[in-house]
């Protein structure tokens, strides 16, 4: 595919940047800038990657709106595209060359489908899938092998259920969602009541709802509550090995990285970001746009737009000061001992 054609598809307002025939190479694939070869398209996200412009073998680059980087590409005779968000433009370019595997419509003869199931048009159902009573499945849904869908679940149009995931009873999954292998959607919340004899189970009669465009990673569990709903808002993205406890309310476009754990009743506003291994205690609230950095333990409430770090969570700038001070503790302890000795407070 000609570079100019790629530009037209991903950044049409920039198409005038590709004019001369010798600056319009044929692109056969995508590559990281430090690993690129002739015929590939790559990108540079910012000035700290400028050195790769001097050495890359890529035939064309997606660059930020940085005149120094663009001049470096010009000097090497590379075709280039200026983009406000080079990484986003690169992601769109990848989609021109690669689409994930999706089997054609049809039902494998080994699938077990309850007669009350309502199937949409052009659905793909793989080997050994089990679909139980009163399930509703939308148009062009793709269900890979060994998926189990419990009674009364609903799956929206064009959603993809990867191999070995489980959709539990009454779960509702919107359109254009992706549920990866091993995930459990609507599994039982951890509900037990203490008694003199031990713990008595509280049945989890609620349901889990995923709005349109939600993606859930491998081996992630999103639990249903005893009553009511666990809710994941539109376009939220959840990584592998995440646990979302019963009754959590997650807003739109929230991102959770791997090994995040949410206890029951957590509320997350729109566009909250939880980095890897963040843990949130029961009933924690984080406002719109708040961020918890890696390994943060969050209790109580985090205001909209606030960045928190540490365990227990502190305002990020305070955490940085505390971390710098902690590194100096041996030095400070030695100074304290010298002062005590000089004052005769310590022999």
KANORLIN-V233574 format. One record per backbone hydrogen bond with DSSP energy under -0.5 kcal/mol. NH is the residue of the N-H (numbers start at 0). CO is the residue of the C=O. Records with the same first field share a line. If there is no record, write none. Layout:
NH=CO ; CO
This chain:
2=24
4=1
5=1
6=2
7=3
8=4
9=5
10=6
13=10
14=11
16=13
17=14
18=16
22=19
23=20
26=0
27=25 ; 38
28=38
30=40
34=31
35=31
39=36
40=28
41=59
43=61
48=45
49=46
51=48
52=49
53=49 ; 50
54=50 ; 51
55=51
56=35
58=39
59=39
60=78
61=41
62=60 ; 80
65=63
69=65
70=66
71=67
72=68
73=69
74=70
75=71
76=73
77=72
78=58
80=60
82=62 ; 80
88=84
89=85
90=86
91=87
92=88
93=89
94=90
95=92
96=92 ; 93
97=93
105=122
107=124
110=107
111=128
112=110
113=130
116=113
117=134
118=116
119=136 ; 137
122=119
123=140
124=105 ; 122
125=142
128=125
129=146
130=111
131=129 ; 148
134=131
135=152
136=117
137=154
139=120
140=137
141=158
142=123 ; 140
143=141 ; 160
145=126
146=143
147=164
148=129
149=147 ; 166
151=132
152=149
153=170
154=135
155=172 ; 173
157=138
158=155
159=176
160=141
161=159 ; 178
163=144
164=161
165=182
166=147
167=165 ; 184
169=150
170=167
171=207
172=153
173=209
175=156
176=173
177=213
178=159
179=177 ; 215
181=162
182=179
183=219
184=165
185=183 ; 221
186=221
188=223
190=188
191=189
192=199
194=197
197=194
199=192
201=190
202=200
204=202 ; 225
205=224
206=227
208=229
209=171
210=208 ; 231
212=174
213=210
214=235
215=177
216=237 ; 238
218=180
219=216
220=241
221=183
222=220 ; 243
223=186
229=206
230=247
231=208
232=249 ; 250
234=211
235=232
236=253
237=214
238=255
240=217
241=238
242=259
243=220
244=242 ; 261
247=244
248=265
249=230 ; 247
250=267
252=233
253=250
254=271
255=236
256=273
258=239
259=256
260=277
261=242
262=260 ; 279
264=245
265=262
266=283
267=248
268=285
270=251
271=268
272=289
273=254
274=272 ; 291
276=257
277=274
278=295
279=260
280=297
282=263
283=280
284=299
285=266
286=301
288=269
289=286
290=305
291=272
292=307
294=275
295=292
296=309
297=278 ; 295
301=284
304=287
305=302
307=290
308=313
312=296
313=308
315=306
318=314
319=315
320=316
321=317
322=318
323=319
324=320
325=321
326=322
327=323 ; 324
328=325
331=327
332=328
333=329
334=330
335=331
336=332
337=333
338=334
339=335
340=336
341=337
342=338
343=340
344=339
345=339
